Amino acid sequence: MATEYLQVKQKRGNFLRSQGRGEKRMKITALLVLKCHPIPDGSDPVILANATDVTHFGYFQRVTVRQFIVFVGRTVAKRTPPDQRHSVQHEEYKVHSYNRNGLCVVGFMDDHYPVRSAFSVLNQVIDEYQKKHGNSWHNIQADITDQWPYLNDALTRFQDPAQADKLLKIQRELDETKIILHKTIDSVLERGEKLDSLVEKSSDLSAASQMFYKQAKKSNQCCTIL
């Protein structure tokens, strides 16, 4: 099984290179809304909404990619303090997060998606979520699996950064200097934390996905999302 995943990963690398020759690239892979606990107590954030498009990945990769999106989304959201914006660089991806008083939104964009546009999308998603749900999310204790139509629509609509740029005209000014930048996923982790250990302990990842991560690392192959 792990060998099969690695073979698919190699095909994925070829696919990315072919896209660099002029084919249209996917700009946003996922948007997640999460409830973060106000006082750090070791509890993982709760998924309130999740919209993901993995059709540009190989068929046999898609389950693993979805799982890693949730895993990385929780990892980044948990380490984004209230009223802060973080941007994590990882290969051809950026993982952007914004925590507004415990309500956090995370976006997985490719490296070419403008930062201002990305955070305009995150602001809009939080605004819409609060408009629809108010403060009811405070009482949610388990992941929500039901689809939120608005988030699916946003994932499609804001593939074009120009659509996100229109939001800048109606949103309050976004100060890019206040966005905390991280060069790698590891730099988000707290002192003493190891990514390998988090992967091993994560309930978001199946045994097959954990095996894929370990085999990819041993073979010096990068996981597409992580």
N, C-alpha and C positions, 0 to 999 in steps of 0.2 A: 504493500500500500504506500509506504513512504517513498519507494523508488518511483512509483507512478506519479506521486505528487511532484517529485523533483523533476521528472521529465516534463510535466506540464509547466513547471516553473521556468524551465529553459525555453519552452515555446513562448511563454509569456514575455521573456526578455526579448526574443526576436520580434514579437508583436509590438513592443514599445519602441524598438528601434525603427520598425517600419512606419510607425505613426510619425516619427520625427522627419520623415521624408515628404511631409505635406498633407498627410491624411488628418482628418478632424480628430482632435483629442477630447476625451471626456474631461470636463473641468471640475465637476463636483461628483464625488463618488457616494457620499453619505452625509446626512444631517441627523443629529440626535439631540433630544431634549432630556435632561436628567435632573433629578432632585439630589442636591448635595447636602449632606448633614452640616448644620451650622457650626457645630463643635466637633473638631476632628476626634473621632472615637474609634477609628479603624474600620467603620462601616463603609461598604461600597456604595456609590451613588445608585439611585434607582432609575431605570429607564422609563421615561414618561411617554416618549414617542421616538420612532426610528424609521427613517426613510433611506433606503439603500438601493443603488443601481449597480449591479455587478455584471451586467451583460457584456461588458468589454473584457471580462476575464474568461479564461478557459472554463469549459463546462464543469470539469472535475475539481476546479479550484473554488467554485462559488460558495459552497458551504463553509469551507475554511476561511475564505476572505470575510464573509459575513461575521463569523465568530471573532476573528481578529479585530474587525471594526468595533464590535461591542466591547471587546477586551481593552483596546487602546482608548476608546471613548471614555470608558469608566476610569482608566488609569490617569488620563489627562484631566478629566473633570474633577476627580478627587483631589488633584494637586493644583487646582486653580482656585485661589482664595476669593472670597466675595468681592465684587466690584473690581475685579482684575480681568485683563485680556491677555491670553497667552497664545503664542504661535510657535509650534514645534516643527522644525525642519526634519524631514526624513526622506533622503534620496529624492525621488521625483514628486514627493508629496509634502504638503504642509497640513498639519492638524491644528486648526484654530479653535480656541475656546473662549467663552465669555460667561462669567458667573455673576448674575445679578441677584444678590441677596439669597443665595442658595438655589436659585433656578439657573441651570447652566445649559448652554447650547454648544455643541461641538460640530465642526464641519471638516470634512476630509476633502481638500482641494488639491489639484495638481500644482506644480511649482510655478506655473505661468499665471495662475489666477491672482489678480492684484489684491494686496492685503487690505486696502481700504474697502474694496468691493466685498471681500470676504466678510469683514466685520459688519458691513452694512446689512448683509444677509442675516448674520447672527442676531443683530439688533432687531431686525424685522421679525424674525421667527419668535424671539422672546416676547416682543410686543403683541404678536398675534396670539401666542399661547396664553398670556395673561388676560388678554381681552376675552378669550373664549372660556377659560377655566378659572379665572380669578385666583383665589388663594387655595382652592380645593386640593391642589397638588401637595400641600403641606401634610395631608392626611394619608397620602399614598405610601404604602410600605413594600409593595412588590412590583416587579416589572410589568408594564402595560404592553400587551402584544397586539391590541387592536390598532388598526391603521388610523392615522390622523390625515384626512384628505388634504388639508392645507399644506402639510409638510411634503407630501408626495408631489403636489403641484409646485411648491417652491423649489424642490430638487430639479424639476424639469425646467421651470421658468428661468432660474438664475444660472443655468449652464452658460448663458451669455453674460459676461461681466457687465456689459452695457446696461442690461436690465437692472443689475444691482446698483450701478452708478446712479440710476434715476432716484434711488432711495436717499442718496446723499442730500438731495435738495429739500427733503422733508424731515430728515432726522437731525438731531443735534450734532454739532461739530464733533468729529472723531479725531482725537489727538493721537497720531501714530506713535509719538515719542513715549506714550504710556503703555504701549504694547510690549509685554515681556517676551523676548525672543529666546528660543532654545535651539541649539544646533542639532541636537539628537534627542531621542526619546530618553536616553539614560540621564541627561541633564535635568529632566523633570523630576526624577526620582529623589527621594530623601536620602540623606546620608545613611549608608549601610544597606539600602535596598538594592537588590539585584534583579534585572529584568528576567533572567533565567528562572529565578525563584518565583517571581510573580506569574510567569507563564505556567510553571508546574502546579501552582496552587489554584489557578483560576478555574472557576466553575463555568466560565463562558466558553472554554475551549474543550473540545472532545479529545479523547486519547489520540485519535488520528491527527488532529491539528497540532497537538503538542509534539507528536512524533515528527510531523513535517517541520516544525520549527527547529527541533534538535538536529535533524538530518540536514536541513538547509544550512544551519550554522556550521556543522562539521565539514560540509562540502564547500564552505565559503560562498554559499548562495544566499542571497538576501531574501527574506520573506517579502512579498510584494507590498503588504501593508505595514508590517512591523519592521 
